[in-house]
Amino acid sequence: MNLINLFKAANHAKRFARGAGKGKYVQGFANDLTKQFKRNLKSMEGESVWGRVLPDIALGGGLSAAFTEGDWQDRGMAALGGSLGGIAGGYGARGLTGVTGPTGIMMAEMGGGVAGDMVGQVVADQAIRARHGGTTPWEQDQVLYEQHLKNAAINEFLQSNGLA
């Protein structure tokens, strides 16, 4: 009996591989995922959007802007990246999982929001680097600080050995 099941499994694998080469199964999976995502987002229709979006704007965007060095444009890019990433991540996790209970909703929103915030911050950092010629203002400050420490160590060594 096991040998017959093995041949059946091999035959199914062969048919799957033939169909996957044509993109049939990948396209079917993408269509199913899109339908599930739409259905799960429809279940959120009666909820307050602001209750889902404000934490991402205040925490993701606000904290990113507060702790980003640079001018107001750098802070704005960081806030936009953190906010949009958090919103997209929260709704994305909720749409993919389809959770309905309050604990599941909170976990999907928070987990997706944090993951999306991280991705949004990476994108914002790249935009800030592009604006400043390859480094962020924080990275520029770190280079200056390391140079200062190096010079201080050299001066201390020279003074302690009577060479300065």
C-alpha positions as CSV (number, residue, x, y, z in Angstrom):
1,M,0.0,0.0,0.0
2,N,2.8,2.4,0.8
3,L,4.4,1.8,-2.6
4,I,1.2,2.7,-4.4
5,N,0.9,6.0,-2.4
6,L,4.5,6.8,-3.2
7,F,3.8,6.4,-7.0
8,K,0.7,8.5,-6.6
9,A,2.7,11.2,-4.8
10,A,5.4,11.1,-7.5
11,N,2.7,11.5,-10.2
12,H,1.1,14.4,-8.4
13,A,4.6,16.1,-8.0
14,K,5.3,15.6,-11.7
15,R,2.0,17.2,-12.7
16,F,2.5,20.0,-10.2
17,A,6.0,20.7,-11.7
18,R,4.6,20.8,-15.2
19,G,1.9,23.3,-14.1
20,A,4.3,25.4,-12.1
21,G,6.5,25.8,-15.1
22,K,3.6,27.4,-16.9
23,G,2.9,29.7,-13.9
24,K,-0.5,28.0,-13.4
25,Y,-0.1,27.3,-9.7
26,V,1.6,30.5,-8.8
27,Q,-1.1,32.5,-10.5
28,G,-3.8,30.5,-8.7
29,F,-2.1,31.0,-5.4
30,A,-1.8,34.8,-6.0
31,N,-5.5,35.0,-7.0
32,D,-6.5,33.0,-3.9
33,L,-4.4,35.3,-1.7
34,T,-5.8,38.4,-3.2
35,K,-9.4,37.2,-2.7
36,Q,-8.7,36.2,0.9
37,F,-7.0,39.6,1.5
38,K,-10.1,41.5,0.1
39,R,-12.5,39.4,2.1
40,N,-10.5,39.9,5.4
41,L,-10.4,43.7,4.8
42,K,-14.1,43.8,4.2
43,S,-14.6,42.5,7.7
44,M,-13.0,45.7,9.0
45,E,-15.6,48.0,7.4
46,G,-17.5,49.0,10.6
47,E,-14.3,49.9,12.5
48,S,-12.9,53.3,13.1
49,V,-10.0,53.9,10.8
50,W,-8.4,56.5,13.2
51,G,-8.2,53.9,16.0
52,R,-6.0,51.8,13.7
53,V,-4.0,54.6,12.1
54,L,-3.3,57.0,14.9
55,P,-0.9,54.8,16.9
56,D,1.2,54.2,13.8
57,I,1.3,57.9,13.1
58,A,2.0,58.9,16.7
59,L,4.4,56.1,17.6
60,G,5.9,55.0,14.3
61,G,6.2,58.5,12.7
62,G,6.4,60.6,15.8
63,L,9.2,58.7,17.5
64,S,11.1,58.3,14.2
65,A,10.9,62.1,13.7
66,A,11.9,62.9,17.3
67,F,15.0,60.7,17.2
68,T,16.2,61.5,13.7
69,E,19.1,63.9,13.5
70,G,19.0,66.5,10.7
71,D,16.7,69.3,9.6
72,W,13.0,69.3,9.3
73,Q,13.1,67.6,5.9
74,D,15.0,64.6,7.3
75,R,12.6,64.4,10.2
76,G,9.7,64.6,7.9
77,M,11.0,61.8,5.7
78,A,11.6,59.6,8.8
79,A,8.1,60.4,10.1
80,L,6.5,59.6,6.7
81,G,8.4,56.3,6.4
82,G,7.6,55.2,9.9
83,S,3.9,56.2,9.6
84,L,3.2,54.7,6.2
85,G,5.2,51.6,6.9
86,G,3.3,51.0,10.2
87,I,-0.1,51.6,8.6
88,A,0.7,49.3,5.7
89,G,2.2,46.6,7.9
90,G,-0.8,46.7,10.4
91,Y,-3.4,46.5,7.7
92,G,-1.3,44.0,5.7
93,A,-0.9,41.6,8.7
94,R,-4.6,41.9,9.5
95,G,-5.6,41.3,5.9
96,L,-3.4,38.3,5.5
97,T,-4.3,36.6,8.8
98,G,-8.0,37.4,8.8
99,V,-8.2,37.4,12.6
100,T,-11.5,38.4,14.2
101,G,-11.0,38.2,18.0
102,P,-9.8,41.3,19.9
103,T,-6.5,39.6,21.0
104,G,-5.7,38.4,17.5
105,I,-6.6,41.8,16.0
106,M,-4.3,43.5,18.5
107,M,-1.4,41.1,17.9
108,A,-1.8,41.3,14.1
109,E,-2.0,45.1,14.2
110,M,1.0,45.5,16.5
111,G,3.2,42.9,14.9
112,G,2.4,44.1,11.4
113,G,2.8,47.7,12.4
114,V,6.2,47.2,14.0
115,A,7.4,45.2,11.0
116,G,6.1,47.8,8.6
117,D,7.6,50.6,10.6
118,M,11.0,48.9,10.4
119,V,10.7,48.6,6.6
120,G,9.4,52.1,6.3
121,Q,12.4,53.4,8.4
122,V,14.9,51.6,6.1
123,V,13.3,53.2,3.1
124,A,13.3,56.6,4.8
125,D,17.0,56.2,5.7
126,Q,17.8,55.5,2.1
127,A,16.0,58.6,1.0
128,I,17.9,60.6,3.7
129,R,21.2,59.1,2.6
130,A,20.4,60.0,-1.1
131,R,19.7,63.6,0.0
132,H,23.0,63.9,1.9
133,G,25.3,62.2,-0.5
134,G,25.5,58.7,0.9
135,T,25.3,59.1,4.7
136,T,22.7,60.3,7.1
137,P,23.4,63.2,9.5
138,W,23.7,60.8,12.4
139,E,26.3,58.8,10.4
140,Q,28.2,62.0,9.6
141,D,28.2,62.9,13.3
142,Q,29.5,59.5,14.2
143,V,32.4,59.9,11.8
144,L,33.3,63.2,13.3
145,Y,33.1,61.8,16.9
146,E,35.3,58.8,16.0
147,Q,37.9,61.2,14.5
148,H,37.7,63.3,17.7
149,L,38.3,60.2,19.9
150,K,41.2,59.1,17.7
151,N,42.8,62.6,18.0
152,A,42.2,62.7,21.7
153,A,43.9,59.2,22.1
154,I,46.9,60.3,20.1
155,N,47.2,63.6,22.1
156,E,47.0,61.7,25.4
157,F,49.6,59.2,24.3
158,L,52.0,62.0,23.2
159,Q,51.5,64.0,26.4
160,S,52.0,61.0,28.6
161,N,55.3,60.1,27.0
162,G,56.5,63.7,26.9
163,L,56.4,64.0,23.2
164,A,53.9,66.8,22.9
